[in-house]
Amino acid sequence: MKILPVDKIREADAYTIKNEPIASIDLMERAATQLFKWIKKHVDRTHTIHVFAGLGNNGGDGLALSRMLSVKGYDVKVYLIRYSDKTSEDFRINYERLHEAGLEKNVTDIKEGDTLPEIDENNIIVDAIFGSGLTRPVKGFIGKVVEHINSQPAVKIAIDIPTGLYADSHSDPKGGAIISADYTLSFQFPKLAFLLPENDRFAGQWHVLDIGLLPEYINNVKVTEFYMQKRDIAPMIKQRRIFSHKGTFGHALLIAGSYGKMGAAILASRGCLRSGVGLLHTHIPKMGYSIMQTATPETMLSIDRYENYFSEVPDLGMFNAVGIGPGLGMEHQSQMALKLLIQNYKSPIVFDADALNILAENKTWLPWLPTHSILTPHPKEFERLVGKWSDDYDKLKKLREFCFKYNVYVVLKGAFTATCFPDKNIYFNSTGNPGMATAGSGDVLTGMITGLLAQGYTPGVAAVVGVYLHGLAGDLAAKKNGQEAVVAGDIIEHIGKAFKKTRPA
């Protein structure tokens, strides 16, 4: 799914209005109908719904929704925030429709200095004050209204985007008030803002409502951010042919483990095997031999000359893909061996964990990285590579610049894991849950991506497919055990089911 910036969303609206064709007010009615259906499904009639409406089209959505809810027996109270004498045309029409339906008794004008209503936890607040077109901080009278709404214990539902939150740029809560929504109902597309940690307390749980914007525009418009869902991932998964054999599915090498950290090598190896790779060698220090033979007998072993850590690169000629880093350690010999690997292996390498930390301490090596290598940092590891950022939008800027400069892919892990390509496009992931914030989860992902790369997936596809399947396996594990009880091994055990759920029928 494409993530359209605000200017492109406006173009999509205008294109639909012109080419469907449909009147603007009828498109608003269609959007309000989707809002109504969602609220009807999730909110029963025992709750009073308090709609705070601005004077533009977001307010018009709120008025149309209020009319639909009232007609179906909901107790609805509407508060018009009179910050201006001007209204949009579609707001005006919906205001008249509300009165024509005999619902004017439900409407209260709120002006500066008026007492604002107290709304208890048994009721619902709908935020329809400002939409995604907002270009300046919410202060003064409207800011006080927003702060009052935030102080109420009622559940808060934002229409399209919470009032005060910018869709495409940093929103400073110190500079202006922002609604802290429990739910946000976004039209047609998610907003980039919803995918960034700094906005979690404002967007809450968000849902995308299809309002029927014409696909011809959506299919052709150029964007730089995407939200990857099953329908995007399923066509990327390779189908196995009947005469395939283990040599068909590639030979991977993982370099992992050190004294006290052999668990990382086990988890990465098992994740790699579950990804469908044909053959796997894992290079480990001597002390890990018995551990690995017992824990993952399907894995062939390459044994380092050193007892406790990685110090030498094995013969690379037989391998289709290499992944390095889980549990590796930071010994000087390990750093020198990593440098040798970078210099001698000409195909993409998957870098994780201590391999990333070694690169962060030796940034002059970054230009040597094999073209289209894949780096899988969590935010702190990424910070060590690129330095601090001022906000999450600045973080994305640094992410794009890094991938472009070094011609690599970066999987920036976290909620909605962001995979950035060398062309600066970013693909956000739709699977995963907080239960996956557990030791070893990243090691499993490294193994999976390495295994997919060995099977002939291109680096970008290996990254986005690996991230999606990893997240889905985590979702299945959380469904079975609860988020709090998920461990990395549970993710591995659900990789197969994740494939089954994603593969085209």
Secondary structure, DSSP 8 states (H G I E B T S, - for coil): -B---HHHHHHHHHHHHHHTT--HHHHHHHHHHHHHHHHHHH--TTS-EEEEE-SSHHHHHHHHHHHHHHHTT--EEEEEE-S-S---HHHHHHHHHHHHTT-GGGEEEE-TT-------TTSEEEEES--TT--S---HHHHHHHHHHHHS-SEEEEESS-TT--SSS---TTTS-----SEEEEESS--GGGGSGGGHHHH-EEEEE-----HHHHHH---SEEEE-HHHHGGGS----TT--GGGG-EEEEE---TT-HHHHHHHHHHHHHTT-SEEEEEE-GGGHHHHHHH-TTSEEEE-SSSSS-------TT-SEEEE-TT----HHHHHHHHHHHHH--S-EEE-HHHHHHHHH-GGGGGGS-TT-EE---HHHHHHHH---SSHHHHHHHHHHHHHHHT-EEEE-STT-EEE-TTS-EEEE----GGG-STTHHHHHHHHHHHHHHTT--HHHHHHHHHHHHHHHHHHHHHHH-GGG--HHHHHHTHHHHHHHHS--
